[in-house]
Amino acid sequence: MRRRSLARVAAAAAVLATGAIVGRSDAAVEHTPPPAYKALICRAFGAACSHWIRIADCETGHTWNARSRGKAGEIGLFQIHPVHWYHTIRSRHAGSVYVSPGRLTDPAFNVRVAYVLSDGGRNDRPWTCRYAANR
């Protein structure tokens, strides 16, 4: 009995590893942004929309998880780093307003901060994934 259950587990692991369980290409699904996120990004970044979609796709590890967090504390679709978050808020509000970094999990707010941080879409240097987006 134990051997059969181990064999089933091994077979299931093999199927999952090959991605054959769903009968479709998960890679294509992962890289397609949810329509609402695409609309937010395109509304903010205009003609450069596809470039910024590629950055967000890469930054979230192709998951499009608005609540994703990086190892250094980066948050959201554009993985806004705490250092950049602090600078953006301080420069816009002269330090007089405290806004919780937790708001960065809100996709609309995260896109707005990315837009401000990118100087209106002209500067992608704060993002590690800018190289992947330029391919």
N, C-alpha and C positions, 0 to 999 in steps of 0.2 A: 504494500500500500504506500509506504513512504517513498519508494523508488518511483512509483507512478506520479505522485504529486511533485517530486523533484523534476521529473521529466517534463511535466506540464509547465512548470515554472520556467524551465530552460527553453522550452518551445515558445512560450509567450514572450520571453525576453528576446529571443531571436527575431520574432515577428516585429516587435516594437523597434528593435535596432535597425531593421531594414525599412521601416516606415510603411510596410505593406498592409497594415491593418485597416486603413481608411479608404484605400483605393483611389486616392487622389494625391497630387503633389502638395505636401504641406509647405514646401519652400515658397510656392506661389502664394499661398494663403498668408504666410507669415510676413511677406514683404508688401502686401497690399494694406495700406492704411485704412482704418475704418472711415467711411465717408464723412462722418462728422469731424474727425481729426484732419482729414485732407482739406475740408472746407475751411476750418480754422486757420490752417497753415497758409493756404492759398489766399485767403482774405487778408492776412497780415503781410505776406511776402510778395504778393502780386506775381509779376513776370518771373521771379526767381523761385517760384513755388516748388518746382520739381527738385531743385537743388536742396532746399530746406526739408523736403519730404525725405530725401535720401539721408540727410543728416539725422533726422529724428528716427528713422528706421534703424540706422546703424547704432545710434546712441542707446536705444532701448533693447539692443540685441535682437532686433527683428521681431519683437513680441508686441510692440505697440501698447505696452502696459503703462498707463499714465501714472501708476503708483510705484513704478520701478525706482530702486535706489542703488546707486553705485557704491563701490567700496570706500570711496573718499567722502561719501555723503551726498553725492549728486542726486538730484531728484527730478522725476517726471519725464515727459516725452523728450525734452531736449537735454536731460541730465544736467540741470543747472547746478554748478559747483557752489558750495557755500561761500567761497571767497568772492565769486562773481555776484552771487545773490546779495551779499552784504554791500558790495560796491554799488550795485544798481539801485538798491533802495536808498542808501545813504546819499548818493549823488542826486537822486530825484526828489528826496524829501528832506534833505539837509539834516538827517539824523533825528528829526523831530517825531517821526511816525514809526512805530514798530509794527511790522507785518510778519506774521509767522511764516517761516519757510515751509511749513506744512501745506500752505496754499499752493505750493508748486505742484501738488498732485492734481490740482484742477487743470485740465488740459487748456482751457481758454486762458487762464492766468499764466501758465507755463509758456505758452506761445507768445503772449504779450511781453513777458520778461525776456524771452529769447530775441524778440524783435528789437527791444530797447538795447539789450546787450550787444546785438549785432549791428548797432548803429543803422537801424532801418533796413537790415538785410545786406549791408555792404561789407561786413566784417565777420567772417566765419572762423577767425583764429582761436577763439575760446573753445572750440569744439575739436576734440581728437578725431572725430569721424569726418572732418572736412576733407581729408585725403580720399576716403572711400567715396564721398559724394562727388568728387571731381573726376572720377573714372568715366 
